[in-house]
Amino acid sequence: MPEKSAATRRTSSKPDDDLPELTDEMLSRAVLKQGGKRIGRPRSQSPKVAISLRLEPDVLQRWRESGPGWQTRMAELLSKETP
């Protein structure tokens, strides 16, 4: 029976030691489609910034209970406020 690799969660009949190392050329092909077009979501002109924010548990619970999109609604509310 093939082993499952703990690192990749894939099923392989080869141990990880037998897999080749990725080269720069292999990686460049992995991010390009045929014809040289990039795959995935286009880069944003104004990317969002990840932060860490400490909130009271009840405040976070209320936002989460407000349904899907709570983070977007919170960001919209915060962007309207002035310090």
Buried (B, 14 or more C-beta within 10 A) or exposed (E): EEEEBEEEEEEEEEEEEEEEEEEEEEEEEEEEEEEEEEEEEEEEEEEEEEEEEEEEEEEBEEBEEEEEEBEEEBEEEEEEEEE
